[in-house]
């Protein structure tokens, strides 16, 4: 078993012993930036970046470990009047209440296709079709726009958040991922609280909580939050999975950071999965679904493009391990 261990002083997450000890290829299809959600019936759903004519892809399974069946229809037939119907990225679906599902996504700005902004859409059925709101949720064009949204419900506090990346490299000066030439732009990770009841209405101002450093190359992106030690388990803190370097390079990773509060301060802990681990190339875009103790999904290069993989993880006393 390939075991990657990094020190972390957080409580234990339980893990089923029957899970595979190495990443599992879950879908033999181009399925980038996957997110995973369990509906109220216990069925599992995955969503991914556009492929071909479909804006948002979907897949379904009775188990997060598979087998997964890719859906044939478009989860988001229209990304909204502000967005083009092309290059719709990084979807994340959250169950708000029975009959209310919210889809967060990165939509290409129709008025200037150099930029993306965060969109929100809702549906009464988890597999859609979702109806997009008329205006973007977050669109800081002067900072490069925004991408890679992910929802999070904090069981410890009963509050709900959306975390995303300000896409500073979209206005970079060229080079590596368009942000390798000085002056290098910042690409902060932002947390925005939203109303618990609808998952859309903003509460207060957005907070920048993490940013690129020298070790991250041109960017940090693809944030996803989960908690360790909810009130159900006692004690605890928060973990953020994120990626750095460029998505189409061998430097892309699944990395992680920790904090005692959602708004930080966040401390980077290093790389969890990188190129060469289990013969993977450019792993990134990892997500842990709510209530999915010890299992994450992510993408890595494959013959089909970027395929969805799954892997177990453990937070145990002083260490976090994957595989």
C-alpha positions in Angstrom: 0.0 0.0 0.0 1.3 3.4 -1.0 0.9 5.6 2.1 1.5 9.3 2.1 1.6 10.7 5.6 1.7 14.4 6.8 1.6 15.5 10.4 -1.7 17.0 11.6 -3.0 17.4 15.1 -6.7 16.7 14.5 -9.1 13.9 15.7 -9.8 10.7 13.9 -12.1 10.2 10.9 -13.4 6.6 10.7 -12.8 4.6 7.6 -14.3 1.4 6.3 -11.6 -1.3 6.0 -13.0 -2.8 2.8 -12.0 0.2 0.7 -9.2 -0.2 -1.9 -5.7 0.8 -0.8 -4.9 2.7 -3.9 -6.8 5.2 -6.1 -9.6 3.6 -8.1 -10.5 4.7 -11.7 -14.2 5.4 -11.3 -15.2 6.5 -14.8 -13.5 5.7 -18.1 -14.5 9.0 -19.6 -13.3 12.6 -19.6 -14.8 13.8 -16.3 -12.7 16.7 -15.0 -13.1 18.6 -11.8 -15.5 16.1 -10.2 -17.7 16.7 -7.2 -19.7 14.1 -5.3 -23.0 14.4 -3.4 -25.3 11.9 -1.7 -29.0 12.6 -2.1 -31.7 12.1 0.6 -32.4 8.5 -0.6 -28.7 7.5 -0.2 -27.9 7.5 -3.9 -24.6 9.1 -4.9 -24.2 11.6 -7.7 -21.1 13.0 -9.3 -20.8 16.2 -11.5 -18.0 17.4 -13.8 -16.8 20.1 -16.1 -18.2 20.3 -19.7 -17.3 17.6 -22.2 -18.4 17.9 -25.8 -21.8 19.7 -26.2 -22.8 19.1 -22.6 -22.4 22.1 -20.2 -22.3 20.0 -17.0 -21.9 16.2 -16.8 -23.5 13.9 -14.3 -23.1 10.3 -13.1 -24.9 8.1 -10.6 -24.0 5.2 -8.3 -25.4 3.3 -5.4 -21.9 3.5 -3.8 -19.3 6.2 -3.9 -16.8 3.5 -4.8 -18.8 2.6 -7.9 -19.8 1.3 -10.3 -20.7 4.7 -11.8 -23.0 5.3 -14.7 -22.6 8.5 -16.7 -25.9 10.3 -17.4 -26.7 11.2 -21.0 -28.5 14.5 -20.4 -27.1 18.0 -19.7 -27.4 18.8 -16.0 -27.4 22.6 -16.9 -28.9 23.1 -20.3 -28.3 26.9 -20.1 -25.7 28.5 -17.8 -27.7 31.8 -17.7 -28.0 35.0 -19.9 -24.7 36.3 -18.6 -22.7 33.2 -19.6 -21.8 31.6 -22.9 -22.8 28.0 -23.5 -19.2 26.9 -23.6 -16.4 26.1 -21.2 -18.6 25.6 -18.1 -16.3 24.3 -15.4 -16.1 22.8 -12.0 -19.7 22.1 -10.8 -20.7 21.4 -7.3 -24.2 20.4 -6.1 -25.5 20.6 -2.6 -28.7 19.3 -1.0 -30.3 22.2 0.7 -33.6 20.6 1.7 -36.1 18.0 0.3 -36.9 19.3 -3.3 -34.2 22.0 -3.3 -30.8 21.4 -4.8 -28.2 24.1 -5.6 -25.6 23.9 -8.3 -22.5 26.1 -8.2 -20.5 26.4 -11.3 -17.9 28.4 -13.3 -19.5 30.1 -16.3 -17.7 31.7 -19.2 -18.6 35.4 -19.4 -20.5 36.0 -22.7 -19.4 39.7 -22.9 -15.7 38.8 -22.5 -14.9 35.1 -23.0 -11.4 35.6 -21.4 -13.1 35.5 -18.0 -15.2 33.2 -15.9 -17.5 34.0 -13.0 -19.4 31.9 -10.4 -23.0 31.0 -11.3 -25.7 29.4 -9.3 -28.6 27.3 -10.5 -31.4 25.4 -8.7 -33.6 22.3 -9.3 -36.2 20.3 -7.5 -34.5 17.0 -8.6 -30.8 16.4 -8.0 -30.1 15.3 -11.6 -31.7 18.5 -13.0 -32.3 20.1 -15.3 -31.1 23.1 -13.3 -32.3 26.6 -13.9 -29.6 29.3 -13.7 -30.0 32.6 -12.0 -30.0 35.7 -14.2 -26.9 37.2 -12.6 -23.6 35.6 -11.5 -23.0 34.9 -7.8 -19.5 36.2 -7.8 -17.8 38.1 -10.6 -14.8 40.2 -9.6 -13.7 40.9 -13.2 -11.1 43.5 -12.0 -9.3 40.7 -10.3 -9.6 38.2 -13.1 -13.1 36.7 -12.4 -13.8 33.7 -10.3 -13.9 29.9 -10.7 -14.0 26.6 -8.9 -16.9 27.0 -6.4 -17.7 24.4 -3.7 -20.4 24.4 -1.1 -20.0 23.5 2.6 -22.4 23.1 5.4 -20.8 23.4 8.8 -22.5 20.9 11.2 -20.6 22.4 14.1 -22.1 25.9 13.7 -25.2 25.3 11.5 -23.8 27.8 8.9 -23.4 27.4 5.1 -20.6 28.6 2.9 -19.4 28.8 -0.7 -15.6 28.7 -1.3 -14.1 29.6 -4.6 -10.9 30.9 -6.4 -10.4 34.5 -7.6 -8.9 33.8 -11.0 -6.0 36.2 -11.0 -4.0 34.3 -13.6 -6.7 35.2 -16.1 -5.2 38.7 -16.1 -1.6 37.5 -15.7 1.3 38.6 -17.8 2.0 35.3 -19.6 4.2 32.3 -19.0 3.3 29.3 -16.8 -0.5 29.2 -16.7 -0.5 32.8 -17.8 1.0 33.9 -14.4 4.6 33.1 -14.6 5.9 36.6 -15.7 6.3 39.4 -13.1 4.4 41.0 -11.7 2.7 37.8 -10.7 -1.0 38.1 -9.8 -2.5 36.7 -6.6 -5.2 34.0 -6.9 -6.9 34.0 -3.5 -9.3 31.5 -2.2 -12.4 33.2 -0.9 -15.1 32.0 1.6 -18.6 33.5 1.3 -21.3 32.7 3.9 -24.8 32.1 2.5 -28.2 31.6 4.0 -28.7 28.1 5.3 -32.3 27.9 3.9 -31.5 28.7 0.3 -27.7 28.3 -0.3 -27.7 31.4 -2.5 -28.4 34.6 -0.5 -25.1 36.1 0.7 -24.5 36.8 4.4 -21.8 39.5 4.9 -18.8 40.1 2.8 -16.5 37.5 1.2 -13.3 36.6 3.1 -9.9 35.9 1.4 -8.5 33.0 3.4 -5.6 31.4 1.4 -3.4 32.5 -1.5 -0.6 31.3 -3.7 3.0 31.2 -2.4 6.3 30.5 -4.0 5.7 26.7 -3.6 2.4 26.9 -5.5 3.8 28.2 -8.8 1.3 30.5 -10.6 -1.9 29.7 -8.6 -3.9 27.9 -6.0 -7.4 26.7 -7.0 -10.1 24.0 -6.8 -10.8 24.5 -3.0 -13.1 22.0 -1.1 -13.8 22.1 2.6 -14.6 19.4 5.1 -14.6 19.3 8.9 -12.8 16.9 11.2 -14.5 16.3 14.5 -18.0 17.8 14.1 -20.2 18.1 17.2 -21.2 14.5 16.4 -17.6 13.4 16.9 -16.4 16.0 19.4 -13.7 18.7 19.0 -12.2 19.2 15.6 -11.1 21.6 12.9 -11.3 22.2 9.2 -9.4 20.8 6.2 -9.2 22.5 2.8 -8.2 20.4 -0.2 -6.9 22.5 -3.1 -4.7 22.3 -6.2 -1.6 24.3 -7.2 0.6 24.8 -10.3 -1.0 24.4 -13.7 -3.8 21.9 -14.4 -2.2 20.6 -17.6 1.3 20.1 -16.1 2.9 17.4 -14.1 3.2 19.9 -11.2 -0.5 19.9 -10.5 -1.4 18.3 -7.1 -4.0 17.6 -4.5 -2.7 19.7 -1.6 -4.2 20.6 1.7 -4.4 23.1 4.5 -6.0 23.2 8.0 -7.6 25.8 10.2 -9.5 26.0 13.5 -12.1 28.3 11.9 -13.6 28.7 8.4 -12.2 32.2 8.1 -8.7 31.1 9.2 -5.9 31.5 9.7 -5.3 28.6 7.3 -2.0 26.7 7.4 -0.7 24.9 4.3 0.3 21.3 5.0 1.8 20.2 1.7 1.0 17.8 -1.1 -1.3 14.8 -0.6 -1.2 13.4 -4.1 1.2 14.4 -6.9 2.4 13.2 -10.2 4.1 9.8 -9.9 2.0 8.6 -6.9 0.4 5.4 -8.0 1.6 6.3 -11.6 -0.9 9.2 -11.7 -0.2 12.3 -13.8 -1.5 15.8 -12.8 -4.0 14.8 -10.1 -6.2 17.6 -8.8 -9.7 19.0 -8.3 -10.3 16.9 -5.2 -13.7 16.9 -3.3 -15.0 15.2 -0.2 -18.8 15.0 -0.2 -20.7 15.9 2.9 -21.2 12.8 5.1 -18.7 10.7 3.0 -16.3 9.8 5.8 -12.9 8.9 4.5 -13.5 9.0 0.7 -12.5 11.7 -1.8 -12.8 12.0 -5.6 -10.3 13.8 -7.9 -9.3 13.8 -11.5 -6.0 12.8 -13.1 -4.8 12.4 -16.7 -6.0 9.3 -18.6 -6.4 8.2 -22.2 -9.9 9.8 -22.3 -8.7 13.2 -21.0 -9.1 13.7 -17.2 -10.8 10.8 -15.5 -12.5 10.6 -12.1 -10.6 8.6 -9.5 -11.5 7.9 -5.9 -9.3 7.2 -2.9 -9.7 6.6 0.8 -8.1 8.9 3.4 -7.7 8.9 7.1 -7.1 11.7 9.7 -5.7 9.8 12.7 -4.3 11.7 15.7 -1.2 13.3 14.4 -1.3 12.3 10.7 -3.3 12.4 7.5 -2.9 9.7 5.0 -4.3 8.7 1.6 -4.3 5.3 0.0 
